[in-house]
Amino acid sequence: MTLSESEIGRYRQDGYVVPSLRLSPARVAALRGTLDRLIAENPGIRPERLVSAHIEGRNAEGVRGSADFLDLARDPGIVAAVARLIGPDVILWGCQIFCKPGGNGMEVPWHQDGHYWPIRPLATCTVWIALDESKIENGCLRVIPGSHRARELHAHMREEREDVVLNQRAADGTFDEATAVDIELEPGQMSMHDVYLIHGSNANRSPKRRAGIAIRYMPGTSLFDRTIMRPGDQSGYKIDFTTRPLWLLAGQDRTGLNDFRVGHAHAVAR
Ligand SMILES: O=C(O)CCC(=O)C(=O)O
């Protein structure tokens, strides 16, 4: 099952879509088991910040991940759906778990992803898969429909608070929060969003955990330029694009410049 024409149309129009594609309950249960293990194996790391969770063992960003998430990112149904949105050449370049514990799950400030990423031309489709129920009460993803359309990055302000997942926030006046849409999902459902879409999520003060996994895919017409952003904490936690592994999952690298060897020492697919 891949995307219908109307789902593709909604993604183009709104900058996101919730497709009918979804994971089976058995798959969700298995992935939740993996997530529970990762949380136990990464005691010093906030579960909203499990970056590069698809890399087995301890990755260059200090997180212990699992190839179970790499298997998920390579799922042929998901990759085919992404190809309908970004074209036939699909490169996997990132995967982060945003798990908000019940009671004190952190807010994700309104932002555009493109602000944080070294991809030129800037392009990515994120597939955000719910592992738990993701509802208004436990801090589901929220989006500003159509905010991707100008295909430009708006001003972001430095966020000084410690209790937010990212440290930059789309500046006041760059969007109208009254137009926000809450993306409520059942476990196994997913949303797909464009790199320019303004989105974020509220803190989770409910007793119910809200875990989702964000998988990032770019087209083979873009370059993952490892020289643009030095390793650092520009997102509020350690990010190292210089050692990020890339996987060509469909088609070709049209730039001929993407490096698919870097960073694969720990990245073992099963
Ligand atoms: O999981 C969230 O609440 C935020 C996710 C996000 O910002 C992203 O996937 O780009």
The ligand as an SDF file (V2000), in Angstrom:
LIG
                    3D

 10  9  0  0  0  0  0  0  0  0999 V2000
    7.7430   14.7150   18.2660 O   0  0  0  0  0  0  0  0  0  0  0  0
    7.5680   15.9320   18.3630 C   0  0  0  0  0  0  0  0  0  0  0  0
    6.7860   16.4050   19.1490 O   0  0  0  0  0  0  0  0  0  0  0  0
    8.3250   16.8690   17.4470 C   0  0  0  0  0  0  0  0  0  0  0  0
    8.9040   16.2040   16.2600 C   0  0  0  0  0  0  0  0  0  0  0  0
    9.6110   17.1010   15.3210 C   0  0  0  0  0  0  0  0  0  0  0  0
    9.8160   18.2590   15.5900 O   0  0  0  0  0  0  0  0  0  0  0  0
   10.0640   16.5540   14.0580 C   0  0  0  0  0  0  0  0  0  0  0  0
    9.8680   15.3800   13.7930 O   0  0  0  0  0  0  0  0  0  0  0  0
   10.6360   17.3000   13.2590 O   0  0  0  0  0  0  0  0  0  0  0  0
  1  2  2  0
  2  3  1  0
  2  4  1  0
  4  5  1  0
  5  6  1  0
  6  7  2  0
  6  8  1  0
  8  9  2  0
  8 10  1  0
M  END
$$$$
